[in-house]
Every structure is written in structure tokens, then in C-alpha cells.
Amino acid sequence: MTKHRIVEVDGSNVTLELDRGFHLSEQRTTSEGTSITVKYAGRSIVVRQRSKGSLEAEGDHTFATTTKRTGARTLADAIEWAVKQLHQFVRSPGSDTGNLEAAPAHSIDGYPTLIHARNLAYERRVWAHCSLSQQNTYKRILDIALVVFGPDKPCGPWDQSDVDRLFAVRCGATRNGRLLTTPELTAYGIDAPGIRFPAVYGRRDLRRVKLITCKNELMDLKVVFGYLMALNVGSRRFLPQNPLDGLDFGSAIRDTRADYHRARFTWLMAAADHADPTGQLRLVLVLTFLAARRIDAVMKLEMAHLGFTKREVRALIRRVRRTHESEPVASETWAEPWKYGALYWILENDKERFDRVTPNSSKIERELRRYLSKRHARLGSTDSGWLFPRLSDPSEPMLADTLRDRLREAEEIARRAIEGAGLDPDEIMPATPGDAYHPARGWWEARHSELGWAGNRNASYVGGWTCNTGAVQSTVYGELDPRLMLACMEGLSYSEAAEELGLIDDAQTAMDPHEPVIVETAAAA
């Protein structure tokens, strides 16, 4: 153990003991405050204690953070937090390339191999701009490819048989869904589908998966190859072309998420109070279908995350933490046009680690107020900080299993009512095995694509998707517009919203970002 002594800004002496391999730089004090750098395995985090008292950290950790995120009250606590973050960042599953054969990328003759690609991806950190979960996804598919094809597989142009092999190993089927017979599996050198990692990979074995999972893994592998194509090794490109270009990844689709019938939400809302008189299910449906939020984020909403007045909304916006360097900075001016209030979605409850305040639509506000009156009557004098408290223990949030069971009951009630109305319940209310609330995001995305919001940064922001991709930034709205965000939540079409706001010319251009712009010269006129 190496001991380090730190003098904090208040003058107190603190002694920290750090594991071997961790190093602290010399403490620096400026007019802005005190900073110190924690280093481990070539990675670093800079911890700053501002003169105003706030603690900030930036560098090779999971995402940008402030005092509330680190949970640190002193500089010493922040350093200990940084040590844990670096350890998680460097030693996360699949990130230790030292366990596999080293293959220097600069000495490659001909096409590089998969082991070259893997090592270079880690060395250059080609996924550094992605979230930690997405980074781990890319690392996992590289390890899967190494097991399926071997480390010496050249990264030259692959053919369709390589795609078929991955489907056979991962799914035990062809890329179009036909299950393979035992002799066909034997021809691929396997007796049963699944991935069995060697011990040096440090990974658990993977069972057979659905076709859509394998298709998505191939798409992720293609993305990694795309990142590697942009890298130079020595005096040439590491990959002259993407090995997976032009190959068929099969016909698998993600169930019927994006094909949800437009009347599904209406029938579920009609059945909600019959399945759950407390009103919880009805509001959960509103927030999953009309705010496009995942069920984990919805059921863990706190009362402190609701804002109805402009003052309350501004207070929520001040709490927003940037989760990526290219993430838009929330502005208190957004509160002015948001006449129906807003909700604060914290990063701790979000799969993509987003921290955002989004406007309510008029319907969301009405349903919130309707539910809050029922909630108050049910709780009485009992206090609970959760928007959806557990009925048996208000100090805990509602269980996901309970909400799923209530949804299934509402679906059955709705199916009987649909059939009684002379309509087809299998068309309007198809079964979604394995999924409960998540298909609502596909429903939201499909509806807003019809309204012309596809690829718009404002729609991505309020819907909980990343809004920093090149495709989204190519629209004319480089900055978020709170009026467009509200219009999107209200269900207006893109052109209607732009026309109402006096932005119709820009909107027409944004509808097709590839359309050429022709400017006539004075001479031509």
C-alpha cells in the first residue's frame, strides 16, 4: 500500500492509502480551486474542488459528474471515488487485453487478423465516445468473434458463410430462422448452439439467443470495423474496407414493437382503471406511451422530480448533469414555453445514463394531477417520496413485476372489449411475450416518424434517445428549441410545429437533409 498525504483547501491533513498501481499527481491550487489527478494503468481522472465548494471530476470514468454523483463531500472522498471509477473502467469484463496473445498492429503483412483488430480497438479506445454499457457491448462481440472465427481470421472481405456460421453458433439456426439439424450443426463443428469462452477471456458462457440478438451483434461488429477503418497504422489504413459490407444479416425483426397498432394505447387506457383502481397503471401507461420512457425510469420517479410551475421547472433544470461532452446544456429559459410543467429523468434510472428534464404535454399534466389526487387520498398522512409507492410499503417504489401483472390484466380486459366491439383483438392487441412496457417506445418512435420527427434532435432529446449522432446533428436545428420539444410532446407534426413557430422554411429543408440547396446568382436571374 502506498500512502499519500493531501492538504485540503481548509488546511486539514488527510492521509490516503491507495492500491499498488495508483498514483496521485502533485496537488495544484489556483484561484478557481484545488485539483489533483488520480492515475491508474495509463488512465486518469482529474478531481477539482472549486473555490465555491463544489466537487467535479473529469477523465476516464463512466460519465461526467458533479458532487451529487460522486457522493463526495471532501476532496479525499472524491479521490477515493476516482480510484473506484478507474478500477471499474480499466478492469471491466473484457478490457484486460493482457490475457490474450499480443499482436502488434504495426507489423501486419496483408490483411490484419481479428486479434490485431481487438488489440488495436483497445489500444486506441475506438469506442471512447460511447456509454460504458455500449463499450462493453462492443468488447463482448469482439470476444464472441474471436471464439467463433478464431484469432487468426483475416479481416479482409468476409463472405456469407461467415455470417451463417455466427448464426449457427449463436442461434442454432440459419439467418432466416430455420433451425439447423444435428448433422448441420456438426458440420459447423458444434454439438449445441452457445458460446463457451476459454478461461483466459474471463467471461461467462453465453447461451443460445434469438435471431434478432445475433443480427444486432453483427451490426455492432460492423460498427467496430467501421471505427477501425478510420485508423492509420504506420503509413496505411488499418482496414481498407469493412469486412461485413454487402452481407445479408438475415430477416429477423424485433417482434412487433414498431408495428404497434395506433389504437392499442387507447384501448389500454380504457381498461387501466378496471385492472388497477389505484390509478398507478393508468399514469404508467401515459408516461411509457406518451413520454417514451422505460419502465425502470418511470417506476422510480420521485415526487421531487415533478415540476408544474415555471419556478419549479427552472429548479429541476438547474439540477441536470451533463452525461457526455457533446450532450446539450440544459437552459433555464426552457421553462418559459413549457406551460404544462416538466419531469426530471435522472441518469441513475436511465439505461443510457441520460440526465434530462423534458416538458409535459397537456395530457400528461392532466393525468399527473388526476393521479396525485388519488395518491393523496390513498396515502393519507403517510409520507412517501416515490411517485409510485409500493402499496405494502410506501417507503419503497412499486415493483416491476406488479406493474407487469397489472398490464397483462389490462390487456386481457381490452381484448375482450375489442372483440365485443366487432374488431380483431389480435390486430389491435397482439401478444408481446417477453416484453411488457418497452414496446411502447417503438410505438412512440413509429408515431413520431409518421409526423416527420425522425432524426430531429428535439424529438430524440424528449424521447430519451441519444441526440449527438451525426445524422441528428445534420438537421438545421443544431441547438435544442424548447418550443419544438413541447410541440413534439403534444403530438404535432414537424411541419405543423415549424409553421406555427414561423420556422416552416427551415423545417422543409430539415425534412430531407440530403436535398441540395440551389442559390440563383444575380447573373442567372
C-alpha positions in Angstrom: 0.0 0.0 0.0 1.3 3.5 -0.9 0.4 6.3 1.4 -0.3 9.8 0.1 -0.8 12.9 2.2 -3.1 15.6 0.9 -3.6 19.1 2.3 -7.2 20.1 1.6 -8.3 23.7 1.0 -9.4 24.1 4.5 -5.9 23.2 5.7 -6.6 19.8 7.3 -4.2 17.0 6.6 -5.6 13.8 5.1 -3.7 10.5 4.5 -5.0 8.1 1.8 -3.8 4.6 1.2 -4.1 3.6 -2.4 -3.6 0.1 -4.0 -0.5 -0.6 -5.9 -0.5 0.9 -9.4 -2.5 4.0 -8.4 -0.7 7.4 -8.4 -1.6 10.9 -7.3 -0.1 13.9 -9.0 1.1 16.9 -7.1 -1.8 18.9 -5.7 -2.4 22.2 -7.6 -4.1 25.2 -6.1 -5.3 28.1 -8.3 -7.8 31.0 -8.0 -10.5 28.6 -9.2 -9.8 26.0 -6.5 -7.8 22.8 -5.9 -7.2 20.0 -8.3 -5.4 16.6 -8.1 -5.0 13.8 -10.7 -5.5 10.1 -10.0 -3.8 7.8 -12.4 -4.0 4.0 -12.9 -2.9 1.8 -15.8 -2.5 4.7 -18.2 -5.9 6.2 -17.4 -6.6 9.3 -15.2 -9.3 11.3 -13.5 -8.9 14.9 -12.5 -10.7 15.8 -9.3 -11.4 19.5 -8.7 -12.6 21.3 -5.7 -13.9 24.6 -6.8 -13.5 27.7 -4.6 -17.3 27.8 -4.3 -17.1 24.4 -2.7 -18.4 22.1 -5.5 -16.5 18.9 -6.4 -16.1 18.0 -10.1 -14.4 15.1 -11.9 -13.5 14.5 -15.5 -11.4 12.0 -17.3 -11.6 8.2 -17.9 -14.6 7.4 -15.9 -18.1 6.2 -16.8 -19.6 9.7 -17.3 -19.3 13.3 -16.3 -20.4 14.0 -12.8 -20.7 16.6 -10.0 -20.8 16.5 -6.2 -24.1 14.6 -6.1 -22.9 11.9 -8.5 -19.7 11.2 -6.7 -21.3 11.3 -3.3 -18.2 13.0 -2.0 -18.2 15.9 0.4 -14.4 16.3 0.7 -11.5 16.1 -1.7 -10.3 13.0 0.0 -13.7 11.3 -0.6 -13.7 12.4 -4.2 -10.2 10.8 -4.7 -11.4 7.5 -3.3 -14.4 7.7 -5.6 -12.0 8.3 -8.5 -9.9 5.2 -7.5 -13.0 3.1 -7.7 -14.1 4.5 -11.0 -10.7 3.9 -12.6 -10.6 0.4 -11.3 -14.0 -0.3 -12.8 -13.1 1.4 -16.1 -9.8 -0.4 -16.6 -10.7 -3.8 -15.2 -14.2 -4.2 -16.5 -15.0 -7.5 -18.2 -13.2 -7.9 -21.5 -11.0 -4.9 -21.1 -7.8 -6.7 -20.0 -6.0 -7.4 -23.3 -3.1 -8.8 -21.4 -4.8 -12.1 -21.1 -4.8 -12.7 -24.9 -1.9 -13.0 -27.3 -0.3 -9.7 -28.1 -0.3 -8.8 -31.8 1.5 -5.5 -32.7 -0.6 -3.8 -35.3 2.4 -2.0 -36.9 3.9 -5.3 -38.1 1.0 -6.6 -40.1 1.5 -8.1 -43.6 -1.6 -8.4 -45.7 -5.0 -8.2 -44.0 -4.9 -7.8 -40.2 -6.5 -10.6 -38.2 -9.2 -10.5 -35.5 -6.6 -10.4 -32.7 -4.9 -7.4 -34.4 -8.3 -5.7 -34.6 -9.2 -6.4 -31.0 -5.9 -5.2 -29.6 -5.9 -2.1 -31.7 -9.5 -1.3 -30.7 -8.4 -1.4 -27.0 -5.2 0.4 -27.6 -6.9 3.3 -29.5 -10.1 3.1 -27.5 -12.2 3.4 -30.6 -15.4 3.4 -28.5 -14.4 6.1 -26.1 -17.3 8.4 -27.1 -19.9 5.7 -26.3 -21.5 4.9 -22.9 -19.9 2.3 -20.7 -22.7 -0.2 -21.4 -22.2 0.2 -25.2 -18.4 -0.1 -24.8 -18.9 -3.4 -23.0 -21.3 -4.5 -25.8 -18.6 -3.8 -28.4 -16.0 -5.6 -26.3 -18.3 -8.6 -25.9 -18.9 -9.0 -29.7 -15.2 -8.9 -30.4 -14.7 -11.7 -27.9 -17.5 -13.7 -29.4 -16.0 -13.2 -32.9 -12.6 -14.5 -31.6 -14.2 -17.7 -30.3 -16.4 -18.3 -33.4 -13.8 -17.5 -36.1 -10.5 -17.8 -34.2 -7.9 -15.1 -33.6 -6.2 -15.7 -36.9 -9.3 -14.9 -39.0 -8.2 -12.2 -41.6 -10.2 -9.0 -41.6 -10.4 -9.0 -45.3 -13.7 -9.2 -47.2 -15.9 -11.8 -45.4 -18.5 -13.9 -47.3 -22.0 -15.0 -46.5 -20.7 -18.3 -44.9 -19.1 -16.3 -42.1 -22.5 -14.7 -41.3 -24.1 -18.1 -41.4 -21.5 -19.6 -39.1 -22.2 -16.9 -36.4 -26.0 -17.6 -36.6 -25.3 -21.3 -36.3 -23.1 -20.9 -33.2 -25.3 -18.2 -31.5 -28.8 -19.4 -32.5 -28.6 -22.9 -33.9 -30.4 -21.6 -36.9 -30.0 -20.1 -40.3 -30.1 -16.3 -40.6 -33.7 -16.5 -41.8 -34.9 -18.6 -38.9 -34.8 -22.3 -39.9 -33.5 -24.5 -37.1 -30.4 -26.5 -38.1 -30.4 -30.2 -37.8 -27.8 -32.1 -35.7 -25.7 -33.1 -38.8 -25.8 -29.4 -39.9 -24.6 -28.3 -36.5 -21.9 -31.0 -36.6 -20.7 -29.6 -40.0 -20.0 -26.3 -38.2 -18.0 -28.2 -35.6 -20.5 -27.7 -32.7 -22.9 -30.0 -30.9 -25.2 -27.3 -29.5 -25.6 -23.6 -30.0 -23.9 -21.2 -27.5 -20.6 -19.6 -26.8 -18.1 -21.3 -24.4 -15.3 -18.8 -23.7 -11.8 -20.1 -22.8 -10.8 -19.3 -19.2 -8.4 -16.5 -20.3 -11.3 -14.4 -21.6 -12.6 -14.0 -18.1 -16.2 -14.2 -19.4 -19.2 -16.4 -18.5 -20.5 -18.7 -21.2 -23.4 -17.4 -23.3 -26.5 -19.5 -24.1 -28.4 -19.7 -27.3 -30.0 -16.4 -28.3 -32.8 -15.1 -30.6 -32.2 -14.3 -34.2 -32.6 -10.5 -33.6 -29.8 -10.7 -30.9 -27.4 -12.3 -33.4 -28.3 -9.8 -36.1 -27.7 -6.9 -33.7 -24.3 -8.4 -32.7 -23.3 -8.5 -36.3 -24.4 -4.9 -36.7 -22.3 -4.0 -33.6 -19.3 -5.8 -35.1 -19.7 -3.9 -38.3 -19.7 -0.7 -36.3 -16.4 -1.6 -34.6 -14.9 -2.5 -38.0 -16.1 0.9 -39.2 -14.3 2.6 -36.3 -11.1 0.7 -37.1 -11.3 1.8 -40.8 -10.7 5.4 -39.7 -7.4 4.4 -38.0 -3.9 4.6 -39.5 -1.2 2.1 -38.6 2.1 3.2 -39.8 1.7 4.7 -43.3 -1.6 3.0 -44.2 -5.2 2.4 -43.2 -5.7 -0.4 -40.8 -8.7 -1.6 -42.7 -9.2 -0.6 -46.3 -12.8 -1.7 -46.3 -15.4 -3.0 -43.8 -15.3 -6.9 -43.9 -19.1 -7.1 -43.4 -20.1 -4.7 -46.2 -22.7 -6.1 -48.6 -23.6 -9.1 -46.5 -27.1 -10.2 -45.6 -27.7 -10.3 -41.8 -31.0 -12.2 -42.1 -34.7 -11.3 -41.9 -35.0 -11.2 -38.1 -37.2 -8.3 -36.8 -37.7 -7.0 -33.3 -41.1 -8.6 -32.7 -43.8 -6.1 -33.4 -42.5 -3.1 -31.4 -42.5 -0.6 -34.1 -45.7 -2.0 -35.7 -47.9 -1.4 -32.7 -51.5 -0.6 -33.7 -52.2 3.0 -33.2 -55.3 2.2 -31.2 -53.5 -0.1 -28.7 -52.8 2.8 -26.3 -56.4 4.0 -26.4 -57.8 0.6 -25.5 -55.3 0.0 -22.7 -56.2 3.4 -21.2 -59.9 2.4 -21.2 -59.0 -0.8 -19.4 -56.4 0.6 -17.0 -58.7 1.6 -14.1 -60.6 -1.7 -14.3 -57.3 -3.5 -13.8 -55.9 -1.1 -11.3 -58.3 1.2 -9.4 -55.4 3.0 -7.7 -54.6 4.9 -10.9 -51.0 3.8 -11.0 -51.3 1.7 -14.1 -53.1 4.5 -16.0 -50.3 7.0 -15.3 -47.6 4.4 -16.0 -49.2 3.9 -19.5 -49.3 7.6 -20.1 -45.6 8.0 -19.3 -44.4 4.9 -21.2 -46.5 5.6 -24.3 -46.6 9.4 -24.4 -43.2 10.2 -22.9 -41.4 7.1 -24.4 -39.7 6.2 -21.1 -38.5 2.8 -20.0 -40.4 1.2 -17.1 -37.4 1.4 -14.7 -37.2 5.2 -15.1 -41.0 5.5 -14.7 -41.5 3.4 -11.6 -38.5 5.1 -9.8 -39.8 8.7 -10.3 -39.7 10.7 -7.1 -42.1 13.4 -6.1 -39.1 15.8 -6.2 -38.8 15.1 -9.9 -42.2 16.8 -10.7 -42.5 20.4 -11.7 -45.7 22.2 -12.5 -44.8 25.9 -12.2 -42.1 27.8 -14.1 -40.2 28.2 -10.9 -40.3 24.5 -10.1 -39.3 23.7 -13.7 -36.3 26.1 -13.5 -35.2 24.4 -10.3 -35.3 21.0 -12.0 -33.3 22.2 -14.9 -30.6 23.6 -12.6 -30.1 20.0 -11.3 -29.5 18.5 -14.8 -26.0 17.0 -15.1 -24.2 16.6 -18.4 -23.6 12.9 -19.2 -21.5 13.4 -22.3 -19.3 16.2 -23.5 -21.4 16.7 -26.6 -24.7 16.5 -24.7 -26.7 19.7 -24.9 -26.5 22.0 -21.9 -30.0 22.5 -20.3 -31.1 26.1 -20.1 -33.4 27.6 -17.5 -35.0 29.6 -20.4 -36.6 26.3 -21.5 -39.1 26.8 -18.7 -40.9 29.7 -20.3 -42.8 27.9 -23.1 -43.3 24.8 -21.0 -46.8 25.7 -19.7 -47.7 22.2 -18.6 -44.7 21.6 -16.4 -41.9 19.1 -16.7 -40.4 15.9 -15.4 -36.8 15.2 -14.3 -35.4 11.9 -15.5 -32.3 11.2 -13.6 -29.3 9.2 -15.0 -29.3 6.7 -12.2 -32.6 5.3 -13.5 -31.8 5.5 -17.2 -30.4 2.7 -19.3 -28.4 5.1 -21.5 -27.3 7.2 -18.4 -29.1 10.3 -19.6 -30.0 13.1 -17.1 -32.7 15.3 -18.6 -35.7 17.5 -17.9 -38.4 17.1 -20.5 -41.7 19.0 -20.9 -45.1 17.6 -20.1 -47.8 17.6 -22.7 -51.3 18.8 -21.8 -52.5 15.2 -21.4 -49.5 14.2 -19.2 -50.2 17.1 -16.9 -53.9 16.2 -16.7 -53.1 12.6 -15.9 -50.5 13.6 -13.3 -52.9 15.8 -11.4 -55.6 13.1 -11.6 -53.3 10.5 -10.2 -51.9 12.8 -7.5 -55.3 13.3 -6.0 -55.9 9.6 -5.9 -52.4 9.1 -4.4 -53.1 11.6 -1.7 -56.4 10.0 -0.8 -54.8 6.6 -0.6 -51.7 7.5 1.4 -53.4 9.9 3.8 -50.9 11.1 6.4 -48.3 8.5 5.3 -45.3 10.2 3.6 -43.6 8.7 0.6 -41.0 10.3 -1.7 -41.9 8.0 -4.6 -44.4 8.9 -7.2 -45.5 5.2 -7.4 -45.1 3.9 -3.8 -45.5 0.3 -3.1 -48.9 -0.4 -1.5 -47.5 -2.7 1.2 -44.5 -0.4 2.0 -44.8 3.3 0.8 -41.1 3.8 1.6 -40.2 1.6 -1.4 -41.1 2.1 -5.1 -43.5 -0.1 -6.9 -42.2 -3.5 -8.1 -41.8 -4.1 -11.8 -43.4 -7.5 -11.5 -46.5 -5.9 -10.0 -46.8 -3.4 -12.8 -46.3 -6.1 -15.4 -49.0 -8.2 -14.0 -51.4 -5.3 -14.0 -50.6 -4.5 -17.6 -51.3 -8.1 -18.6 -54.7 -8.0 -16.8 -55.5 -4.7 -18.6 -54.6 -6.3 -21.9 -57.0 -9.2 -21.3 -59.8 -6.8 -20.4 -59.0 -4.7 -23.5 -59.0 -7.8 -25.8 -62.5 -8.8 -24.6 -63.8 -5.3 -25.1 -62.2 -5.2 -28.6 -63.8 -8.5 -29.6 -67.1 -7.3 -28.2 -66.9 -4.2 -30.4 -66.6 -6.4 -33.5 -62.9 -5.7 -34.1 -59.9 -8.0 -34.3 -58.0 -8.2 -30.9 -55.1 -10.0 -32.5 -54.5 -7.0 -34.7 -55.1 -4.2 -32.2 -53.8 -6.0 -29.1 -51.2 -8.6 -30.2 -49.4 -10.6 -27.5 -45.9 -9.4 -26.6 -44.2 -12.4 -24.9 -41.1 -11.4 -23.1 -41.9 -7.7 -23.3 -44.3 -5.6 -21.3 -43.9 -1.9 -21.4 -40.8 -1.5 -23.6 -42.6 -1.8 -26.9 -44.3 1.5 -26.1 -41.0 3.2 -27.1 -41.3 1.6 -30.5 -44.9 2.8 -30.7 -43.8 6.4 -29.8 -41.0 6.3 -32.3 -43.2 5.0 -35.1 -45.9 7.5 -34.5 -43.5 10.4 -34.4 -41.7 9.2 -37.5 -45.1 9.4 -39.3 -45.3 13.0 -38.0 -41.9 13.9 -39.6 -39.8 13.9 -36.4 -37.4 11.2 -37.4 -33.8 12.3 -36.9 -34.8 15.5 -35.2 -32.6 16.4 -32.2 -35.6 17.8 -30.2 -37.6 14.6 -30.6 -34.5 12.5 -29.6 -34.0 14.6 -26.5 -37.5 14.4 -25.2 -37.9 10.7 -26.1 -34.8 9.6 -24.2 -32.5 8.7 -27.2 -29.0 10.0 -27.8 -29.2 13.2 -29.8 -25.4 13.5 -30.6 -25.1 11.4 -33.7 -24.0 12.8 -37.0 -27.4 12.0 -38.6 -29.2 14.0 -35.9 -26.8 16.9 -35.9 -27.1 17.3 -39.6 -30.6 18.8 -39.2 -31.0 22.5 -39.3 -31.6 22.7 -35.6 -28.2 22.5 -34.1 -29.5 23.7 -30.8 -32.5 22.4 -29.0 -35.6 24.6 -29.2 -37.9 24.3 -26.1 -40.9 25.2 -28.3 -40.3 22.3 -30.6 -39.7 20.0 -27.7 -43.2 20.9 -26.4 -44.8 20.5 -29.8 -43.2 17.1 -30.2 -44.7 16.0 -26.8 -48.1 17.5 -27.8 -48.1 15.2 -30.9 -48.0 17.9 -33.5 -46.4 17.1 -36.9 -42.9 18.6 -37.5 -44.2 20.8 -40.3 -47.2 22.0 -38.3 -45.0 22.9 -35.3 -42.5 24.7 -37.5 -45.2 26.6 -39.3 -46.8 27.6 -36.0 -43.4 28.9 -34.8 -42.5 30.6 -38.0 -39.8 28.1 -38.9 -41.5 26.5 -41.9 -38.7 27.1 -44.4 -36.1 25.5 -42.1 -38.5 22.7 -41.4 -38.9 21.9 -45.1 -35.2 21.7 -45.6 -34.8 19.5 -42.5 -37.3 17.1 -43.7 -34.7 16.0 -46.3 -31.2 16.9 -45.1 -29.7 15.5 -48.4 -31.7 17.7 -50.7 -29.4 20.1 -52.5 -29.7 23.8 -51.9 -29.8 25.8 -55.1 -28.9 29.5 -54.9 -29.5 31.5 -58.1 -27.0 34.2 -58.8 -27.9 37.7 -59.9 -26.5 37.0 -63.4 -28.6 33.9 -63.8 -31.7 35.8 -62.6 
